Amino acid sequence: MSQVIKTLLFSSLYPSAVRPVHGIFVETRLRELLKTGLVQTKVVAPVPWFPFKAKRFGDYAQFASTAAFEHRNGVDVHHPRYFLPPKIGMNIAPFTMAMAALPAIKKLMAEGFDFDLIDAHYYYPDGVAAGIIARKLGKPFVVTARGTDLNLIPQHAYPRKLILQTAAQASASIGVCKALMDELHGLGAEPAKLNTLRNGVDLQRFVPEPRAAARIKLNLPLEGKMLLSVGHLIERKGHHIAVEALAVLPKDIGLVIAGGGPELAALQRLSAKLGVQNRVHFAGIVPQADLKWWYSAADALSLCSSREGWANVLLEAMACGTPVIATNIWGTPDVVSTLDAGVLMAARSSQALADAWVTLMSRYPSRDATRRHAETFSWDATTQGQIDLFRAFSKSPESSRAKT
């Protein structure tokens, strides 16, 4: 029987009771890994320190309301607080994050969880902080890049320097799409350390439900077509493009926006300005377990992001038998690779979305065909790839040395 590998998952992107969908993609990958029984994990997910819990403080109030410890879906999750001041926070975040997390990690080790390696997610500041912690504890570590950590943050000189130093120190870097590892290589990282392990989709959680039944359950109109846009309500996700597209699409097409965030009021104003407010339904934050109903109710999912590493919502929709319309960026062409999957937009614009809708409707795939496409993206290969990497590096002599 193979020896169990003990890992410490380190990332500020991890769900909590207060923010149940925050970093859900990190938890999902971990959940699939733990199913093998070959890995044991505890999670350290740092949260910015903030003193007030009043709702008027928005995301900062959620930081303050996050419990210091949670046992979530069978996994111990620790939330140490780190200092993240305005303006200069980007440059010092890796260091304050590492300093805040170290006592919690040393306590775990003292209590008997002497892990083999650190499994860090998101290159900056999380991966850089993990590198600092790894040096102090004499542990190997790997970092998974997920999108903006490599396609946006390295535009800033100091974070870029720290990212490259961390990539050189890490045992391996993982990208959720090849484009991210190509980007890291282009920045100067050693190619031999770069690995692509794409995300998969939970084919048991995301299954097709009858469209009419889904709409009845969600109290949505049975007649007409429906476009769905899922994600945090920020400009980068492009929900505004979907709203703008309604103005040039037939009036029997409605739009559902599922998610919460700072752009809600702006999207509501835009809907009213364009006269489509009666065709837009804001569903709010939807628990992941309920998303299959929203995917199944829609005729298509739109994802108009300006930046994505590997967007899980695309495969989730396809697993529910719903094709997608998406911007042609980063790892998305690897997902939307057949006619059964959907259509890539010619540009990131409302007209391009409307044109893609017409194209999709003209050759609309069967739900079974779209589901079969999603089934080619199981978690098996990614899970095995992680185990192989972890096993190789956990055997390193470094993993048995700890600095005091």
C-alpha positions in Angstrom: 0.0 0.0 0.0 1.3 3.4 -0.9 2.4 5.7 1.9 0.0 8.6 2.6 1.4 12.0 1.7 0.7 14.8 4.1 0.3 18.2 2.6 -0.4 21.6 3.9 -2.7 23.5 1.5 -1.8 27.2 1.7 -4.0 29.8 0.0 -6.1 32.9 0.8 -8.4 31.5 -1.9 -10.5 29.0 0.1 -14.2 29.0 1.0 -15.5 29.6 4.5 -18.9 29.7 6.2 -18.9 33.5 5.6 -17.7 33.3 2.0 -18.9 29.9 0.8 -18.0 30.3 -2.9 -14.7 32.2 -2.4 -12.0 30.1 -4.0 -14.4 27.2 -4.4 -12.2 25.9 -7.3 -9.3 25.3 -4.8 -11.5 23.3 -2.5 -12.9 21.3 -5.4 -9.5 20.2 -6.6 -8.6 19.3 -3.0 -11.8 17.3 -2.5 -11.0 15.2 -5.6 -7.5 14.6 -4.4 -8.6 13.5 -1.0 -11.0 11.0 -2.5 -8.0 8.8 -3.4 -7.1 8.2 0.2 -3.5 8.8 -0.7 -3.2 12.3 0.7 -4.0 13.9 4.1 -4.3 17.7 4.2 -4.9 20.5 6.5 -5.6 24.0 5.2 -4.2 27.3 6.2 -6.1 30.1 4.5 -5.0 33.5 5.7 -7.5 36.4 5.9 -6.8 40.1 6.0 -7.2 41.6 9.4 -10.1 44.0 9.8 -11.7 45.2 13.1 -15.4 45.7 12.2 -18.1 43.2 11.2 -20.8 45.7 10.2 -22.2 44.9 6.7 -21.5 48.5 5.4 -17.9 47.5 5.3 -18.6 45.0 2.6 -15.8 42.4 1.9 -13.8 43.7 4.8 -16.7 42.9 7.2 -16.6 39.4 5.8 -12.9 39.2 6.7 -13.7 40.2 10.3 -16.6 37.7 10.5 -14.5 34.7 9.3 -13.9 32.2 12.1 -10.3 31.5 13.1 -11.0 27.8 12.6 -13.5 25.7 10.7 -13.9 22.0 10.0 -15.2 22.2 6.5 -16.3 19.2 4.5 -14.1 16.9 6.6 -11.0 19.2 6.4 -9.5 21.4 9.2 -9.2 24.9 7.9 -7.3 27.6 9.8 -7.7 31.3 9.1 -4.9 33.3 10.6 -5.1 37.1 10.2 -2.5 39.1 8.3 -2.0 42.8 8.0 -3.0 44.3 4.5 -2.8 48.1 4.6 -4.1 50.2 1.7 -1.9 51.3 -1.1 1.3 49.5 0.0 -0.5 46.3 0.7 0.5 44.6 -2.7 4.2 44.9 -2.0 4.2 43.7 1.6 1.4 41.2 1.5 3.6 38.1 1.0 5.7 39.0 4.1 2.8 39.9 6.4 0.9 36.8 5.2 3.9 34.6 6.0 4.5 36.1 9.4 0.9 35.7 10.4 0.6 32.1 9.2 3.9 30.7 10.6 2.7 30.5 14.2 -0.4 28.6 13.2 1.6 26.2 11.0 4.3 25.6 13.7 1.4 24.8 16.1 0.0 22.2 13.7 3.5 20.6 13.4 3.9 20.6 17.2 0.5 18.9 17.5 1.7 16.1 15.3 0.9 17.2 11.7 4.4 17.2 10.3 3.5 17.6 6.7 5.7 16.5 3.7 5.2 19.6 1.6 3.3 22.9 1.1 0.7 22.9 -1.7 0.2 26.7 -2.4 -2.4 28.2 -4.7 -2.2 31.5 -6.4 1.3 32.8 -7.1 1.1 36.2 -5.6 1.0 36.9 -2.7 0.2 33.4 -1.6 2.9 31.5 -3.4 5.6 33.9 -2.4 4.4 33.7 1.2 4.5 29.9 0.9 8.1 30.2 -0.3 9.1 32.2 2.8 7.4 29.7 5.1 9.0 26.8 3.3 12.5 28.3 3.7 12.0 28.8 7.4 10.6 25.2 8.0 12.9 23.4 5.6 10.0 22.1 3.5 9.5 21.6 -0.2 6.6 23.4 -1.8 4.7 23.7 -5.1 2.6 26.6 -6.4 -0.4 26.5 -8.6 -1.1 29.5 -10.8 -4.7 30.2 -11.6 -5.0 33.3 -13.8 -4.5 36.9 -12.8 -1.6 35.9 -10.6 0.4 35.5 -13.8 -1.5 37.3 -16.5 -1.9 40.6 -14.6 0.1 40.9 -11.4 3.6 40.5 -13.1 3.0 43.8 -14.8 4.2 45.3 -11.5 8.0 45.1 -11.2 8.4 44.2 -7.6 5.7 41.4 -7.5 7.2 40.1 -10.8 10.6 39.9 -9.1 9.2 38.0 -6.2 7.2 35.6 -8.4 10.4 34.7 -10.3 12.4 34.2 -7.2 9.6 31.9 -5.9 9.4 30.0 -9.1 13.2 29.3 -8.9 12.9 28.2 -5.3 9.7 26.0 -5.7 10.0 22.3 -6.4 7.4 22.8 -9.2 4.9 25.2 -10.6 1.5 24.1 -11.8 -0.7 25.9 -14.2 -4.4 25.2 -14.7 -3.8 25.8 -18.4 -0.7 25.7 -20.6 -1.0 29.4 -21.4 -0.2 30.2 -17.8 2.9 28.1 -17.8 4.0 29.6 -21.1 3.6 33.0 -19.5 5.7 32.0 -16.5 8.3 30.6 -18.8 8.3 33.9 -20.8 8.9 35.8 -17.5 12.1 33.7 -17.1 11.1 30.6 -15.1 12.9 27.3 -15.6 10.9 25.2 -18.1 11.7 21.9 -16.4 9.8 22.9 -13.3 6.6 23.9 -15.2 3.6 21.6 -15.2 0.1 21.9 -16.6 -2.7 20.2 -14.6 -6.0 21.4 -15.8 -9.1 21.6 -13.7 -11.8 18.9 -14.1 -15.5 18.9 -13.4 -17.5 17.1 -10.8 -19.7 14.9 -13.0 -21.8 13.8 -10.1 -22.6 17.2 -8.8 -23.2 18.8 -12.2 -25.8 16.8 -14.1 -28.5 17.8 -16.6 -31.9 18.4 -15.2 -35.0 18.9 -17.4 -35.1 22.5 -18.6 -38.8 23.1 -17.8 -38.5 21.5 -14.4 -35.4 23.7 -13.6 -37.3 26.8 -14.6 -40.3 25.9 -12.6 -38.1 25.2 -9.5 -36.4 28.6 -9.9 -39.6 30.5 -10.7 -38.3 31.5 -14.1 -40.4 32.0 -17.3 -41.1 28.8 -19.2 -41.3 30.6 -22.5 -38.5 32.2 -24.4 -34.7 31.7 -24.4 -32.4 32.3 -21.5 -28.8 33.3 -21.3 -26.9 32.8 -18.0 -23.9 34.7 -16.6 -22.2 33.3 -13.5 -19.4 34.8 -11.4 -18.3 37.5 -9.1 -19.9 40.8 -10.0 -16.7 42.7 -11.1 -15.8 44.3 -14.4 -13.4 41.5 -15.4 -16.1 38.9 -15.5 -18.0 40.9 -18.2 -21.5 40.7 -16.9 -22.1 44.2 -18.3 -21.4 42.8 -21.8 -24.2 40.3 -21.4 -26.6 43.1 -20.3 -25.6 45.2 -23.3 -26.1 42.3 -25.7 -29.8 42.1 -24.7 -30.4 45.4 -26.4 -29.5 43.9 -29.8 -30.9 40.4 -29.2 -34.6 39.4 -29.7 -36.9 40.5 -27.0 -37.8 36.9 -26.1 -34.3 36.3 -24.7 -33.8 36.9 -21.0 -30.6 37.0 -18.9 -29.9 35.6 -15.5 -26.9 36.9 -13.6 -25.8 34.6 -10.7 -23.3 36.1 -8.3 -22.6 38.9 -5.9 -20.1 41.7 -5.8 -19.4 45.4 -6.1 -20.8 45.9 -9.6 -24.4 44.9 -8.7 -25.8 48.5 -8.5 -24.0 49.4 -11.7 -25.4 46.4 -13.6 -28.9 47.3 -12.4 -28.5 50.9 -13.6 -27.2 49.7 -16.9 -30.2 47.4 -17.3 -32.5 50.3 -16.7 -30.6 52.7 -19.0 -30.9 50.2 -21.9 -34.5 49.4 -21.1 -33.9 45.7 -20.6 -34.4 45.7 -16.8 -37.5 43.4 -17.2 -35.4 40.9 -19.0 -32.6 40.7 -16.5 -32.9 38.6 -13.3 -30.3 38.9 -10.6 -30.1 35.6 -8.7 -27.6 36.7 -6.1 -25.0 34.3 -4.8 -25.9 30.7 -5.6 -24.5 27.8 -3.5 -22.5 25.5 -5.7 -24.8 22.6 -4.9 -27.7 24.5 -6.5 -25.9 25.7 -9.6 -26.9 22.7 -11.7 -30.5 24.0 -11.7 -29.5 27.4 -13.1 -27.2 25.8 -15.7 -30.0 23.4 -16.7 -32.6 26.2 -16.9 -30.4 28.2 -19.4 -30.1 27.8 -23.1 -26.5 29.0 -23.0 -23.9 30.2 -20.5 -22.0 33.4 -21.4 -18.5 34.1 -20.0 -17.3 37.5 -21.2 -14.2 37.7 -19.0 -11.1 39.7 -19.9 -8.8 37.3 -18.1 -9.2 33.7 -17.0 -6.8 30.9 -16.4 -9.3 28.0 -16.6 -12.9 28.9 -15.9 -14.7 26.1 -14.1 -18.1 27.5 -14.9 -17.7 26.5 -18.5 -17.3 22.8 -17.8 -20.0 23.0 -15.1 -22.5 24.3 -17.6 -21.5 21.7 -20.2 -21.8 18.9 -17.6 -25.4 20.1 -17.2 -25.9 19.8 -21.0 -25.8 23.6 -21.6 -23.4 24.9 -24.3 -21.4 28.1 -23.7 -20.4 31.4 -25.4 -17.0 32.7 -24.1 -14.2 35.1 -24.9 -11.3 33.6 -26.7 -8.7 33.9 -23.9 -6.0 31.9 -22.1 -7.3 28.4 -21.3 -10.8 28.9 -22.7 -10.1 27.5 -26.2 -8.9 24.3 -24.6 -12.4 23.9 -23.1 -14.6 25.3 -25.9 -12.9 23.1 -28.5 -15.8 21.5 -30.4 -19.1 22.6 -31.8 -20.8 20.6 -29.0 -19.1 22.7 -26.4 -20.3 26.1 -27.7 -18.9 29.2 -29.5 -15.9 31.4 -28.9 -16.6 35.2 -29.3 -14.8 37.1 -32.1 -14.2 40.0 -29.6 -15.0 41.0 -26.1 -18.1 43.1 -27.0 -21.8 43.0 -26.8 -22.2 42.7 -30.6 -19.7 39.8 -30.6 -21.8 38.1 -27.9 -25.0 38.6 -29.9 -23.4 37.3 -33.1 -22.1 34.2 -31.2 -25.6 33.6 -29.8 -27.0 33.6 -33.4 -24.2 31.2 -34.4 -24.9 28.9 -31.5 -28.7 28.8 -32.1 -28.1 28.0 -35.8 -26.4 24.7 -35.0 -27.5 24.1 -31.4 -26.0 20.9 -30.0 -28.0 18.2 -28.2 -27.7 18.2 -24.5 -26.3 14.7 -24.6 -23.5 15.8 -26.9 -22.6 18.7 -24.7 -22.6 16.5 -21.6 -20.3 14.0 -23.4 -17.8 16.8 -24.2 -17.7 17.6 -20.4 -17.2 14.0 -19.6 -13.8 14.1 -21.3 -12.6 16.5 -18.5 -12.7 14.2 -15.5 -10.4 14.9 -12.5 -8.5 11.6 -12.9 -5.5 12.8 -14.8 -5.1 16.0 -12.7 -5.4 14.1 -9.4 -2.8 11.5 -10.5 -0.5 14.3 -11.7 -0.7 16.0 -8.3 0.0 12.7 -6.5 3.0 12.0 -8.7 4.5 15.5 -8.1 3.8 15.4 -4.3 5.3 11.9 -4.0 8.5 12.9 -5.9 9.1 16.0 -3.8 8.0 14.6 -0.4 10.9 12.1 -0.7 13.3 14.9 -0.9 15.8 15.1 2.1 14.6 18.6 2.6 11.2 17.4 3.6 12.6 15.8 6.8 14.6 18.9 7.9 12.9 21.6 9.9 14.6 24.9 10.9 13.9 26.2 14.3 
